């Protein structure tokens, strides 16, 4: 499995899904909902990119020491805490609608589902990768 090529495809899907969701939201819903979709999408895409970097370092071919593993775990929890604080601020000061934010936060999920369906379809029709 070539993770780097899959990661590039997933990253492209993330931005495309966010563009589609925000465009549909712009024309079909309120400004607060659209803002939630956009901000939620940006937050989850940034989180996905940071997580990918951390996981790649954790499972790299370099020998990881106990301190390195602890540092990686600490970064994971700090990123999770930062994500919680960002979401709290967005909702607390009503910068984004909660439902729109939830839709935006689903951007990476939608991208992964699209990627998986596409890969399964290619395998079914015999084109492989």
N, CA, C and O of each residue as an XYZ file, in Angstrom:
516
protein
N       0.844     -1.178      0.000
C       0.000      0.000      0.000
C       0.885      1.235      0.000
O       1.774      1.370      0.841
N       0.647      2.110     -0.919
C       1.402      3.351     -1.043
C       0.630      4.473     -0.360
O      -0.213      5.127     -0.973
N       0.933      4.687      0.925
C       0.170      5.636      1.714
C       0.268      7.055      1.163
O      -0.732      7.774      1.153
N       1.422      7.469      0.713
C       1.581      8.849      0.249
C       0.651      9.163     -0.921
O       0.053     10.239     -0.956
N       0.520      8.254     -1.869
C      -0.393      8.508     -2.995
C      -1.851      8.488     -2.530
O      -2.663      9.285     -3.001
N      -2.184      7.579     -1.609
C      -3.544      7.550     -1.070
C      -3.851      8.817     -0.279
O      -4.958      9.352     -0.345
N      -2.860      9.286      0.464
C      -3.035     10.505      1.250
C      -3.273     11.710      0.335
O      -4.108     12.561      0.641
N      -2.553     11.786     -0.772
C      -2.763     12.886     -1.718
C      -4.168     12.846     -2.307
O      -4.812     13.885     -2.456
N      -4.642     11.652     -2.642
C      -5.993     11.511     -3.186
C      -7.021     11.910     -2.133
O      -7.965     12.642     -2.432
N      -6.842     11.430     -0.897
C      -7.770     11.791      0.177
C      -7.775     13.293      0.446
O      -8.829     13.881      0.685
N      -6.604     13.907      0.409
C      -6.529     15.356      0.626
C      -7.282     16.111     -0.465
O      -7.987     17.080     -0.182
N      -7.133     15.669     -1.701
C      -7.869     16.303     -2.804
C      -9.373     16.108     -2.621
O     -10.151     17.037     -2.841
N      -9.783     14.902     -2.219
C     -11.201     14.642     -1.970
C     -11.729     15.532     -0.838
O     -12.849     16.038     -0.909
N     -10.914     15.716      0.203
C     -11.333     16.576      1.316
C     -11.726     17.959      0.815
O     -12.790     18.473      1.162
N     -10.866     18.560     -0.001
C     -11.135     19.917     -0.494
C     -12.311     19.941     -1.460
O     -13.099     20.887     -1.462
N     -12.430     18.906     -2.278
C     -13.564     18.853     -3.213
C     -14.891     18.700     -2.470
O     -15.876     19.362     -2.797
N     -14.905     17.825     -1.473
C     -16.129     17.619     -0.690
C     -16.494     18.904      0.046
O     -17.664     19.284      0.086
N     -15.506     19.574      0.628
C     -15.777     20.836      1.313
C     -16.322     21.876      0.339
O     -17.242     22.621      0.676
N     -15.765     21.928     -0.855
C     -16.258     22.873     -1.864
C     -17.709     22.572     -2.233
O     -18.530     23.486     -2.310
N     -18.027     21.312     -2.458
C     -19.399     20.934     -2.820
C     -20.360     21.231     -1.671
O     -21.420     21.821     -1.881
N     -19.991     20.824     -0.458
C     -20.872     21.052      0.688
C     -21.097     22.542      0.948
O     -22.221     22.967      1.212
N     -20.036     23.321      0.873
C     -20.189     24.752      1.142
C     -20.956     25.455      0.031
O     -21.721     26.381      0.301
N     -20.763     25.033     -1.208
C     -21.513     25.630     -2.315
C     -22.998     25.309     -2.195
O     -23.839     26.200     -2.316
N     -23.323     24.043     -1.958
C     -24.724     23.664     -1.765
C     -25.333     24.412     -0.583
O     -26.463     24.894     -0.654
N     -24.579     24.500      0.489
C     -25.057     25.192      1.672
C     -25.291     26.678      1.391
O     -26.267     27.258      1.868
N     -24.409     27.278      0.631
C     -24.535     28.703      0.308
C     -25.852     28.989     -0.414
O     -26.529     29.975     -0.124
N     -26.203     28.114     -1.355
C     -27.406     28.357     -2.159
C     -28.692     27.842     -1.504
O     -29.781     28.294     -1.859
N     -28.586     26.916     -0.566
C     -29.786     26.286     -0.030
C     -30.102     26.609      1.430
O     -31.212     26.337      1.888
N     -29.152     27.182      2.168
C     -29.383     27.391      3.599
C     -28.993     28.802      4.031
O     -28.734     29.678      3.206
N     -28.962     28.989      5.334
C     -28.651     30.307      5.904
C     -27.149     30.549      5.950
O     -26.349     29.634      5.755
N     -26.784     31.793      6.210
C     -25.366     32.167      6.308
C     -24.693     31.482      7.492
O     -23.535     31.077      7.392
N     -25.401     31.348      8.606
C     -24.838     30.699      9.786
C     -24.525     29.231      9.507
O     -23.483     28.723      9.921
N     -25.426     28.558      8.807
C     -25.207     27.152      8.444
C     -24.000     27.030      7.523
O     -23.148     26.162      7.717
N     -23.931     27.902      6.521
C     -22.818     27.870      5.567
C     -21.491     28.141      6.265
O     -20.489     27.481      5.988
N     -21.491     29.111      7.166
C     -20.279     29.398      7.926
C     -19.863     28.186      8.747
O     -18.675     27.877      8.838
N     -20.824     27.504      9.342
C     -20.537     26.290     10.097
C     -19.936     25.207      9.232
O     -18.995     24.529      9.643
N     -20.476     25.037      8.029
C     -19.942     24.021      7.111
C     -18.492     24.346      6.758
O     -17.625     23.474      6.799
N     -18.243     25.592      6.417
C     -16.893     25.986      6.004
C     -15.906     25.863      7.165
O     -14.840     25.268      7.010
N     -16.254     26.419      8.319
C     -15.341     26.362      9.466
C     -15.147     24.932      9.960
O     -14.030     24.542     10.302
N     -16.219     24.152     10.002
C     -16.097     22.750     10.403
C     -15.210     21.969      9.447
O     -14.390     21.156      9.873
N     -15.377     22.219      8.150
C     -14.540     21.548      7.163
C     -13.080     21.923      7.295
O     -12.205     21.060      7.218
N     -12.808     23.205      7.492
C     -11.424     23.644      7.648
C     -10.780     23.052      8.903
O      -9.621     22.639      8.878
N     -11.537     23.016      9.993
C     -11.015     22.462     11.242
C     -10.708     20.976     11.088
O      -9.644     20.519     11.506
N     -11.619     20.226     10.497
C     -11.412     18.779     10.395
C     -10.322     18.439      9.371
O      -9.597     17.462      9.558
N     -10.193     19.212      8.310
C      -9.118     18.971      7.345
C      -7.765     19.259      7.986
O      -6.815     18.499      7.798
N      -7.672     20.350      8.739
C      -6.422     20.655      9.443
C      -6.093     19.546     10.439
O      -4.943     19.115     10.528
N      -7.085     19.086     11.183
C      -6.878     18.007     12.143
C      -6.424     16.724     11.430
O      -5.532     16.027     11.913
N      -7.033     16.423     10.299
C      -6.655     15.244      9.522
C      -5.195     15.336      9.077
O      -4.462     14.350      9.151
N      -4.774     16.506      8.620
C      -3.396     16.675      8.163
C      -2.404     16.548      9.317
O      -1.365     15.905      9.171
N      -2.717     17.156     10.464
C      -1.837     17.033     11.623
C      -1.773     15.590     12.107
O      -0.702     15.100     12.466
N      -2.913     14.914     12.117
C      -2.948     13.527     12.568
C      -2.138     12.638     11.623
O      -1.411     11.755     12.077
N      -2.256     12.864     10.328
C      -1.500     12.079      9.362
C      -0.005     12.248      9.596
O       0.747     11.275      9.550
N       0.424     13.469      9.843
C       1.838     13.727     10.091
C       2.304     12.998     11.350
O       3.372     12.388     11.354
N       1.519     13.059     12.403
C       1.885     12.402     13.659
C       1.945     10.888     13.501
O       2.876     10.245     13.986
N       0.960     10.325     12.826
C       0.926      8.873     12.647
C       2.066      8.413     11.745
O       2.666      7.366     11.990
N       2.366      9.180     10.711
C       3.487      8.822      9.832
C       4.792      8.803     10.609
O       5.619      7.913     10.412
N       4.981      9.768     11.483
C       6.194      9.792     12.308
C       6.210      8.635     13.293
O       7.263      8.050     13.544
N       5.053      8.300     13.853
C       4.993      7.229     14.848
C       5.324      5.872     14.241
O       5.950      5.037     14.893
N       4.910      5.648     13.006
C       5.120      4.351     12.366
C       6.213      4.380     11.313
O       6.266      3.508     10.445
N       7.085      5.377     11.384
C       8.170      5.458     10.408
C       9.177      4.340     10.673
O       9.136      3.682     11.712
N      10.065      4.144      9.731
C      11.043      3.075      9.849
C      12.127      3.409     10.874
O      12.907      2.537     11.259
N      12.178      4.661     11.316
C      13.141      5.044     12.341
C      12.796      4.333     13.647
O      11.629      4.055     13.924
N      13.791      4.050     14.418
C      13.557      3.434     15.712
C      12.985      4.488     16.653
O      13.579      5.548     16.849
N      11.838      4.188     17.226
C      11.228      5.139     18.142
C      11.532      4.723     19.567
O      11.384      3.557     19.935
N      11.953      5.675     20.353
C      12.258      5.403     21.749
C      11.002      5.594     22.575
O       9.969      6.035     22.071
N      11.104      5.258     23.847
C       9.971      5.435     24.749
C       9.572      6.890     24.869
O       8.385      7.208     24.933
N      10.566      7.788     24.901
C      10.271      9.219     24.989
C       9.537      9.698     23.747
O       8.613     10.505     23.849
N       9.928      9.222     22.599
C       9.282      9.627     21.351
C       7.833      9.193     21.337
O       6.960      9.953     20.917
N       7.566      7.977     21.793
C       6.186      7.481     21.835
C       5.342      8.309     22.795
O       4.192      8.628     22.494
N       5.896      8.652     23.931
C       5.177      9.482     24.891
C       4.891     10.850     24.291
O       3.800     11.393     24.460
N       5.871     11.404     23.590
C       5.696     12.708     22.950
C       4.593     12.651     21.891
O       3.790     13.578     21.788
N       4.547     11.580     21.110
C       3.524     11.427     20.077
C       2.138     11.305     20.708
O       1.177     11.895     20.215
N       2.035     10.552     21.783
C       0.756     10.410     22.480
C       0.330     11.739     23.089
O      -0.846     12.101     23.036
N       1.280     12.464     23.664
C       0.975     13.780     24.241
C       0.487     14.737     23.153
O      -0.462     15.489     23.373
N       1.126     14.716     21.986
C       0.687     15.567     20.878
C      -0.728     15.212     20.444
O      -1.513     16.097     20.105
N      -1.056     13.932     20.453
C      -2.400     13.501     20.093
C      -3.431     14.127     21.030
O      -4.435     14.678     20.579
N      -3.179     14.039     22.322
C      -4.134     14.579     23.294
C      -4.174     16.108     23.267
O      -5.231     16.700     23.482
N      -3.042     16.747     23.008
C      -3.038     18.207     22.885
C      -3.831     18.651     21.657
O      -4.559     19.642     21.705
N      -3.687     17.915     20.565
C      -4.454     18.235     19.357
C      -5.946     18.044     19.612
O      -6.762     18.852     19.168
N      -6.302     16.986     20.320
C      -7.696     16.735     20.664
C      -8.243     17.839     21.563
O      -9.375     18.284     21.374
N      -7.460     18.281     22.530
C      -7.862     19.374     23.410
C      -8.040     20.667     22.616
O      -9.015     21.392     22.811
N      -7.092     20.953     21.717
C      -7.196     22.159     20.889
C      -8.439     22.106     20.009
O      -9.124     23.114     19.836
N      -8.729     20.946     19.458
C      -9.927     20.780     18.638
C     -11.180     21.063     19.465
O     -12.092     21.746     18.998
N     -11.226     20.545     20.677
C     -12.358     20.796     21.555
C     -12.514     22.272     21.889
O     -13.632     22.786     21.909
N     -11.415     22.953     22.148
C     -11.459     24.384     22.468
C     -11.945     25.183     21.264
O     -12.764     26.091     21.408
N     -11.448     24.850     20.089
C     -11.872     25.548     18.866
C     -13.369     25.363     18.645
O     -14.084     26.329     18.379
N     -13.838     24.135     18.754
C     -15.266     23.870     18.550
C     -16.118     24.572     19.605
O     -17.183     25.106     19.296
N     -15.644     24.568     20.848
C     -16.360     25.259     21.909
C     -16.479     26.755     21.593
O     -17.553     27.340     21.734
N     -15.378     27.363     21.169
C     -15.394     28.800     20.844
C     -16.324     29.095     19.675
O     -17.068     30.075     19.705
N     -16.285     28.259     18.655
C     -17.157     28.474     17.502
C     -18.627     28.427     17.898
O     -19.434     29.214     17.403
N     -18.968     27.516     18.777
C     -20.362     27.380     19.205
C     -20.737     28.392     20.285
O     -21.846     28.926     20.281
N     -19.827     28.651     21.196
C     -20.102     29.557     22.316
C     -20.401     30.970     21.830
O     -21.351     31.602     22.291
N     -19.587     31.463     20.896
C     -19.773     32.825     20.402
C     -20.631     32.862     19.137
O     -20.705     33.881     18.451
N     -21.268     31.747     18.845
C     -22.214     31.629     17.734
C     -21.639     32.101     16.395
O     -22.309     32.779     15.616
N     -20.377     31.721     16.149
C     -19.758     32.038     14.863
C     -20.214     31.069     13.787
O     -20.071     31.342     12.595
N     -20.764     29.934     14.209
C     -21.192     28.908     13.260
C     -22.416     28.199     13.824
O     -22.543     28.014     15.034
N     -23.310     27.809     12.929
C     -24.465     27.030     13.338
C     -24.042     25.618     13.700
O     -23.192     25.043     13.020
N     -24.616     25.038     14.759
C     -24.189     23.710     15.205
C     -24.427     22.604     14.171
O     -23.597     21.708     14.022
N     -25.539     22.664     13.467
C     -25.806     21.620     12.465
C     -24.855     21.783     11.282
O     -24.321     20.799     10.772
N     -24.646     23.016     10.850
C     -23.693     23.275      9.771
C     -22.289     22.854     10.157
O     -21.550     22.303      9.341
N     -21.924     23.115     11.410
C     -20.614     22.704     11.905
C     -20.475     21.183     11.865
O     -19.427     20.662     11.483
N     -21.526     20.477     12.256
C     -21.502     19.011     12.220
C     -21.350     18.504     10.783
O     -20.618     17.547     10.528
N     -22.042     19.148      9.858
C     -21.907     18.761      8.446
C     -20.480     19.021      7.969
O     -19.886     18.182      7.292
N     -19.939     20.170      8.319
C     -18.560     20.484      7.935
C     -17.555     19.520      8.536
O     -16.588     19.131      7.881
N     -17.785     19.137      9.782
C     -16.887     18.186     10.442
C     -16.957     16.801      9.811
O     -16.079     15.972     10.047
N     -17.975     16.544      9.023
C     -18.115     15.254      8.340
C     -17.365     15.212      7.010
O     -17.399     14.194      6.320
N     -16.704     16.275      6.647
C     -16.011     16.360      5.355
C     -15.036     15.203      5.148
O     -15.070     14.543      4.109
N     -14.179     14.958      6.117
C     -13.177     13.891      5.979
C     -13.866     12.525      5.936
O     -13.436     11.638      5.199
N     -14.922     12.356      6.713
C     -15.679     11.098      6.671
C     -16.210     10.844      5.262
O     -16.056      9.748      4.724
N     -16.836     11.863      4.664
C     -17.357     11.715      3.303
C     -16.236     11.388      2.321
O     -16.416     10.563      1.426
N     -15.085     12.030      2.484
C     -13.953     11.779      1.598
C     -13.470     10.335      1.713
O     -13.167      9.693      0.707
N     -13.399      9.834      2.937
C     -12.948      8.451      3.139
C     -13.950      7.466      2.551
O     -13.554      6.461      1.959
N     -15.236      7.739      2.706
C     -16.258      6.860      2.132
C     -16.159      6.866      0.602
O     -16.204      5.808     -0.026
N     -16.027      8.032      0.012
C     -15.891      8.123     -1.451
C     -14.650      7.372     -1.916
O     -14.700      6.637     -2.903
N     -13.539      7.554     -1.210
C     -12.293      6.867     -1.555
C     -12.464      5.351     -1.474
O     -12.034      4.627     -2.372
N     -13.096      4.869     -0.394
C     -13.283      3.429     -0.214
C     -14.200      2.841     -1.287
O     -13.921      1.769     -1.825
N     -15.287      3.537     -1.595
C     -16.201      3.052     -2.630
C     -15.485      3.019     -3.989
O     -15.630      2.064     -4.753
N     -14.730      4.050     -4.271
C     -13.989      4.088     -5.538
C     -12.983      2.938     -5.618
O     -12.875      2.283     -6.655
N     -12.249      2.689     -4.533
C     -11.269      1.593     -4.532
C     -11.965      0.241     -4.680
O     -11.494     -0.622     -5.420
N     -13.081      0.056     -3.981
C     -13.813     -1.212     -4.079
C     -14.337     -1.411     -5.499
O     -14.279     -2.520     -6.031
N     -14.838     -0.363     -6.105
C     -15.348     -0.452     -7.469
C     -14.227     -0.820     -8.433
O     -14.409     -1.664     -9.311
N     -13.069     -0.186     -8.269
C     -11.930     -0.503     -9.139
C     -11.488     -1.949     -8.961
O     -11.147     -2.616     -9.938
N     -11.489     -2.438     -7.728
C     -11.099     -3.816     -7.512
C     -12.115     -4.774     -8.098
O     -11.753     -5.835     -8.607
N     -13.386     -4.405     -8.029
C     -14.447     -5.267     -8.556
C     -14.352     -5.390    -10.069
O     -14.547     -6.475    -10.616
N     -14.054     -4.287    -10.749
C     -13.982     -4.354    -12.211
C     -12.596     -4.743    -12.699
O     -12.360     -4.853    -13.903
N     -11.659     -4.954    -11.737
C     -10.371     -5.525    -12.100
C      -9.281     -4.552    -12.485
O      -8.285     -4.951    -13.088
N      -9.446     -3.281    -12.150
C      -8.394     -2.323    -12.484
C      -7.366     -2.181    -11.382
O      -6.380     -1.462    -11.549
N      -7.573     -2.849    -10.261
C      -6.595     -2.827     -9.158
C      -6.472     -1.459     -8.542
O      -7.467     -0.866     -8.125
N      -5.238     -0.944     -8.481
C      -4.986      0.329     -7.829
C      -5.540      1.413     -8.672
O      -5.441      2.586     -8.312
